[in-house]
Amino acid sequence: MTSSLHIPRGLSRRSLIGLGAAGAGALGLAACGGPEVGGGGGDGGGGAEDLDLDFSGVEPATKIDFWSSHPGGSQDVEKELLGAFTEETGVEVNLVTAGSNYEEIAQKFQTAQAANSGLPAVVVLSDVWWFRYFINGNIIPVDTLVEQLEIDLSDYRDSLVADYQYDDKQWALPYGRSTPLFYFNKDHFSAAGLPDRAPETWEEFEEWAPELTEAETPYMYPDLAGYAGWTLQNVLWGEGAAWSDEWEITCNTPEAVEVMQWVQDSVFSDGWAQVASSDSADAFAAGVCSATIASTGSLVGVLESSSFDVGVGFLPGGSVEGPVCPTGGAGLGIPAAISKEEQLAGAMLIEFMGRPESTVAFSAATGYMPVRKSADLTELTEETPQIQTAVDQLDQTRPQDFARVFLPGADQEMAKAIAAIATAEGDVQEAMDGLKETLEGIYTKEIEPKLP
């Protein structure tokens, strides 16, 4: 076991970080419903106790901004939904393209926070960036607004709404929620004489790979900028490894190093895999590879652009655990530094975007999972039956590693280490040792001082 970082006494998965009432966490904590937060003591950002969250008697703003990166190519359906919202409420919504991905929208949101101007009423919050919003007190808990607008949280899919619950408060509501899926080219699998299904384990796919000769490569790892650290949790977990065990960084344990050596071998010595230079879903749709892992949010785009029969399945399991899968994607939150009128209008918009019929429309256009239990999926799954696989896989999800979702910038550091291993054929142990040192440095500098 590697040496662990200093963790305050009593701090565990169920009792994480005392950042006032602001709390801590990230997407993907489905199995535990998100960590609970201890009270007080930290010198972190503003907590909910400092905010005026009484919205009785407040009239909603008549015009607001909604910042989105249009996850899953959702700009058109977002425009349609916003138009319907305005028609119903009279509140005009300016849809702002605040970035082309989650990283860009997070950077824009941080810049606006620093300038204390130009903030939206609703912002898309991604899984690996929004922890810092809690640290800095940049968003509000929405509990009083949920109550005032009579939003039925029990009708949201439990694992998805629970990802945003901290210190007995609700900090955001699900929006573009996803899991990775295993995508495979059914035509290529058929030509190779393989079963018409995703592999049950990575060992099974490794046996199949030499038979897949119809494409440039049997398997394409997601591009490093496309959340390689996210999808590789599946491979690590399947072999009893992880990026971290709570706050203990475990990316350089013998088990983890063995996994990453397997990744390197699959590219170089065994030669059945490559690392995508851009979106692996696009490479798959173009027929460059026979299989890949990509977000459910890529599903509709892949189906529309592929000239072959697309199959999807659960992520393969490992020799220790499986199938195992992280959740991901984004939710909708409300900034703290705007007027109560804007906050109320923003909550109204979040309520509308989360209605069963709205989430079905969003899912139909993107492939992201419908987030409401009462959503009628009949027409959706008849049109796109692959979406049911994503919904079913929710039962196999588990919390993401603290190191990926709680440490600011950790995902990019993981991508650098993976690049050294899978694109430059560098020494695996050295890369993982370096990653551990970097991640521990982030914790010591940016997280530990905020703890009680």
N, C-alpha and C positions, 0 to 999 in steps of 0.2 A: 504493500500500500504506500502510495506517495505521501510525503509530508503535507499536512493540511494547513490552510491559512488560519489565522486567528479568527475564531467565530465567537461572538459574545455568548455567555452562558445562557442556555435555554432557547437559542435561536435554531429553528428547524424549519422543515418544509411547511409546517402548519403555523409557524410563528416567525415571520421573516424579518422585516425591516421596520424599525420605528422611525418613520419620517413624519412625525406628527401624525395627523390622520391621513396624510397623503398616500401612504402605503407604497407598496412595491409590487412588481410583477410583470408578467408578459403573457402573450397568447400561448396557447398550447397546454395550459394546466388543467386539461379537461378531467383527468382522473381524480384530482383532488379538489376541484372547484376553486382553484386559486389559493394562494397562501393567505393566512390571516396575518394581521399586522399588529405588532406590539405598540403600546402607546408611548408618545412623548420621548423626550430625552435627546433626540438627534438634533443636529444643527442644519438639517436639510431644509428643503423648500417648504413653502406655506402649506398648512394643513386646512382641512375643511372647517375647523373650528374658527378660523379667521374670516370665513366668507359669509356673506349674507345670502342664505339660500331659501329665504321665504319669498315665494313668488305670488302670494295672494294679493290680488288687486293690481297686478302688473299687466299692462297691455302689451302684446307682442309687437315687435318692430314690424314695419310694413315692407322692409326691404333688407335682405341679408345676403352675405356671400357664403358659398359652399365650396371649400377647397377639396379637390379630388385629383388623384393621379389616374382616374378612370381604370381601375383594376380590371384585367380581363377584357380590355377593349370596350369598356362599358359606357363610353361617352354618349352614344346615341340613346341608350335606354335610360341613362341618367337624365338627359334632356326631356325625354317623354315623361318620366316620373315627376320631375320638377314642374313641368307644365301642368300636370294633373294636380299637383300640390297647390300651385298658385291659383288654379281655377277653383279649388275647394275652399281655400283659406283666405285668398286675397293677398297673401304674402309673396312678394316677388323674390326670386332667388337668382342671384348671379353666379352661374357655374364657372368657377375659375380652374383652369388647368394649372395646378400649383407644382407640377413636376410630371415627368414621364414615368416615374417609378416611386416606390416608397421612400427611397433615400432622398430624392430631390424634394419631395413634399415636406419631409422632416426638416431638411436644411432651410427651406423657405419659412417654415413655421418658427424655427429657432431664430431666424433673422428678424422676423416680425416681432417676436417676443422681445428681443433685445432693443428694437426700436420703439416698442410699445405703441405700435400703430399698424393699421391695415390688417388687423386680425379678422378672420372669418367668424361666423356664428357656429359653423360646423366644420370639422376637419377630419380627414381620414387618418387614422392612427395605425401604424404597422406594428408587427409583433416585436421587432428588435430595436425600435426607436422610442417607443412611448414611455419606457421606464424613466427616462430623464425628464419627461414632462411631470411625472409625479414628484421626482426629487426637487424640481424647481417650482412646484405648485402652479403649473401652467394650465391645468384643466380642473373642472369642478366635478364633484360627485353629482349624479343626476337623480338621486333617490327622491327628492321632493318634487322634481319635475315628472318623474315616472308616476308618482302618486297623483299629482294634480291632473295629468293627462290620461290617467287610468290605463297605463300601459301594463298589459298582463305579462309579467316576466315569466310566469310559470308556463306560458305557451311557447317561449323560446326553447330551442334545443338545449338541454341542461348543460352539456359540456361546453357549449359555445358562449352562452350568457355568463356562465360561472367564471370564465376566463377573465372577466372584468370586475370581479367582486373582491374587494380588499377592505379590511378593517370594517367588515359588515356594511360596506357601501358599494354602490354600483358606479363605476367610473366611465363606462362607455357601453354601447350596445353593438352587437355583431352587425357586420355589413358584408364585405367580400371575404367570406370565410372559406378556407380550403384545407385540403390535405394533399400531399403528393400522391399521385397515382402511377402505376406501372403501365405505360403505353406500349403496345406491340402491334407490329404490322402483320395482320392475319394472313395476307397473301404470302409474305416471306415465311411465316411459320408453316403454312400449308405446303409450300414448295420444299421445305426442309423435312417434311414428314413429322413435324412436332405437334403436340396437342394444341387444340384451339382454346388456350387459356394462358394466363400469366403463370410463371414458375412459382411453385410454393416456397422454394428456398433459393438463396443465391448459389448454393452448391448445384442445385438442379439446373439453373440457368447456365452456369459454367460448363456443365456437360452438354447443354444444348448449343452453346455459342458456336462451336466449330461447324455445325450443320447449317448455320445461317450465312449463306454466301450470296444472297441476292442484293445486298447493300454494301456500301463501302466499309461499314463496320457493324458487327452485331449489336453493340450497345454503346450509347453515348451518355457519359456523365453530364449533368447540367453544367453550364458554363459557370466559372468561378464567381462572376458577378451576380449570377442567378441563384444565389442562396445555396451554394454547395454545402455549407455547414449545416443547413436545414435538412437537406435530403440525406446526407451521410449519417445523420443520427440513426436512421434506420439500420444501416450496415453495422455501426458501432453497437447499438443496443442488441442486435441479433446475436452478437458474439459476447455479450456480457460486459461490454465496454461503454464508455460515454466520454463526452467532452469534459464533464464534471459530475461530481457527486455532491449535490447541493453546492456549497461554496468551495468545496475541495476540488481543485483542478486535477483531472485525471487523464488528460489527453495524452500523457506520455507513459501510462502504465504498460506493462508487457502486452496486455490484451488489446489495448488501443493501438499500440505500435504494430502488432500483428495484423490488425485489420487494415491499417493504412499501408502496410507492406503488400497486403493482398490487392488493394486498390492500385498501387504502383505496378505490381506484377500483371494485373489485368490489362494495363495499357502497354507496358514495355515487353516483358519477357514472354507473356502469354499472348498478347496482341489482339484480344477480342473486344477491347474497349478503347474509346477515345474520349477526350474532354472537349466538349463543345466550345467553339470560339465565340459563339453568340447563343441566342436562345435555343436550347436543345429541342424544345417543342417544334420550332420552325425547321430544324434539321430533320427531325423525325417526319414531319408532314411532307417534306420534300423528298423523302425516301432515302436520305443519306445513311440512316441507321435503321436497324430492324426493331430496336426497342430503346426506350429511355424512361426516365422518371421526370415528371413535370407536375405542376400544380393542376388541381381541378379547374382553376381559373383559366387554364389554357385549352380546356376541352372543346368548347364550341369552335374556337379558332382552328384547332387541329382538324376537327371533323369537317369544317367548311373548306379547308385548303388542301386536304389530302385527296389523292386520286385512288386510294386503296381502302380496303375495309379495316377500320381501326378497332382494335381491342383494348380494353382496359381491365386492370385487376388490382387486387391488394398489393402492397409492397411485399417483396419476398422476405421470408424469415431467415434467421441464421441457425447455427447449430445449438445455441443456448436458448434463445427466445424467438418467437415469431408466430404470426406476423406482428410486427410492431410499426407504428406510424405516428409521426407528430402532426398536430394541427398547425395552422398558420393563417396568414391573411391579415385582415384589418377590421377595425371597428370604427365607429363614429363617436367623436367626443366634442365637448364644448369648452372653448377657452375660458379661463378665469378673468382675463383682463378686458372684458367687453361689458356692455351695459346689460342689465337684467332683462330689458326689453328684447335685446338681441338673443340672449341666452334662452328666453322663453320661446322665441320664434325658432331658434335652432333646435330646441327639444321637440317642437311640433314637427319639424322636418324629419328628425330622427324617427319619431313615432310613425310618420307616414312611410318613410323608406323601409321600415321594418314590418309593415303590415303583411299578412300572409300573401295577398295578391301581388304586392310590390316585390316581395322577395322571390316569388315564382317568376315574375317577369325578368328580374335581374339574373336569376339563375339560367333562365332560358337563353338569355343573350350572351352569357359568359361561361357558364359551367361551374361557377361558384355554388356552394351548397345552399339550399333553402334553409333559412335559420329558424323558421317557425314550425312547430309541431302540427298546427292546424292547416298548414299550407296544403292545398290539393295538388298532389304531384302527378295525378293521373295523366293529364295531357302532356305535362313536361316529360315524364318518363316514356310515354308513348313516342314522343318526338325524339327524345335523346335518352335512351335507356341506360346509357353509360353513367348518367348522373346518379342512378340508384346505387351503383358500386361505391361512389364517394360517400353517400349517406350511410350505407352499410358499414363502411370501413371506420366510421366514427367509433364503433364498438372496440376497435383495435388501437385506438389512439392512447397516448400516454404523455405526461408532462414533458415539455422540452427541457433540455439541460440548462441549469442556471447560467452557465458560462456563455451560452449563446444569446439568451434573451434578456439577461439582467445586466450584463457588463457592456457599457457603451462602447461601440466600435468593435466588439469582439467578433462579429460576423465577418467583417473585413479582414481581421487578423487571421481567422480560420481560413479564409480564401487564400491568403498569401502562403500559409503553410501548405495547403493542398496543392497550390501551384508549384511549390518547390518539390513536392512529391510526385505529382501526377503529370506535370508538363515539363519539368526540368530533370527528373529522375535523380533528385537529390537524396541525401541520406535521411531515411525516415526518422530514426531516433533523434537525430540532430534537429530536424524540423519540429518534431513534437516537443522536444525539450525547450526549444526556443519559443514555441507557442505557449507552453506552460508559463514560462518566465514572463512573457508579455501579458498574459491574462491575469496573472497574479499581480503584476504592476498596476493594471487597470483597477483591480479590486482595491488594492492598498491605497491608491491615490484618489479614486473617484467614488468608491462605495464605502469602504470602512469608516472614513471620517463622518459619514452620514448616519452611521449606526448608533443606537443608544448606548 
